């Protein structure tokens, strides 16, 4: 098994599993370490490593790096979903916003609006409520309440986080 403290420098890997106590796991999830997150170890010394994840550099202690198992390939996609499919009470991490039709200006307008509202890669979203037919959804994003239509939530790709 490859761990983040033993992997080769500047190689791309995918997170397969995180070990450790619940607080450590939650902290690493907040930093973006979720299943299949793309990571690369950029630098390492005796006690620390600098990791590139979601276009951010993070320095972590080697004891924490040893708790992060890696794979050279993605492991299934059972944790990936559209925001519109997340159930109330679940938390998800935004992976990106898709535009189905590149020539459609309305797709780009929706994407721009979502980004302006703070729905950006690496953001945690808690689903508070969903209307009976799934439209609209009430979300907690970056400390405020946001209501989205199902069609807008359909464009947001997320990774479902383990229950807190």
LINQUI-V922098 format. One record per residue. N is the residue number from 0. PHI is phi as a letter, one per 40 degrees, with the letter a starting at -180 (999 if undefined). Layout:
n & phi
N & PHI
N & PHI
This chain:
n & phi
0 & 999
1 & c
2 & b
3 & c
4 & c
5 & b
6 & c
7 & c
8 & c
9 & f
10 & b
11 & c
12 & b
13 & b
14 & c
15 & b
16 & a
17 & b
18 & b
19 & h
20 & c
21 & c
22 & c
23 & c
24 & c
25 & c
26 & c
27 & c
28 & c
29 & c
30 & c
31 & h
32 & c
33 & b
34 & d
35 & g
36 & c
37 & c
38 & b
39 & a
40 & c
41 & c
42 & a
43 & a
44 & b
45 & c
46 & b
47 & b
48 & b
49 & b
50 & b
51 & b
52 & a
53 & f
54 & g
55 & b
56 & c
57 & b
58 & c
59 & b
60 & c
61 & c
62 & c
63 & c
64 & d
65 & c
66 & c
67 & b
68 & c
69 & b
70 & b
71 & c
72 & b
73 & c
74 & b
75 & f
76 & a
77 & c
78 & c
79 & c
80 & a
81 & c
82 & d
83 & c
84 & c
85 & c
86 & c
87 & d
88 & g
89 & c
90 & b
91 & b
92 & b
93 & c
94 & c
95 & i
96 & b
97 & c
98 & b
99 & c
100 & b
101 & c
102 & c
103 & c
104 & c
105 & c
106 & c
107 & c
108 & c
109 & c
110 & c
111 & c
112 & c
113 & c
114 & c
115 & c
116 & c
117 & g
118 & c
119 & b
120 & d
121 & g
122 & c
123 & c
124 & b
125 & b
126 & c
127 & c
128 & a
129 & b
130 & c
131 & d
132 & b
133 & g
134 & a
135 & c
136 & b
137 & b
138 & b
139 & b
140 & b
141 & f
142 & g
143 & b
144 & c
145 & b
146 & b
147 & b
148 & c
149 & c
150 & c
151 & c
152 & c
153 & c
154 & c
155 & c
156 & c
157 & b
158 & b
159 & c
160 & c
161 & c
162 & d
163 & c
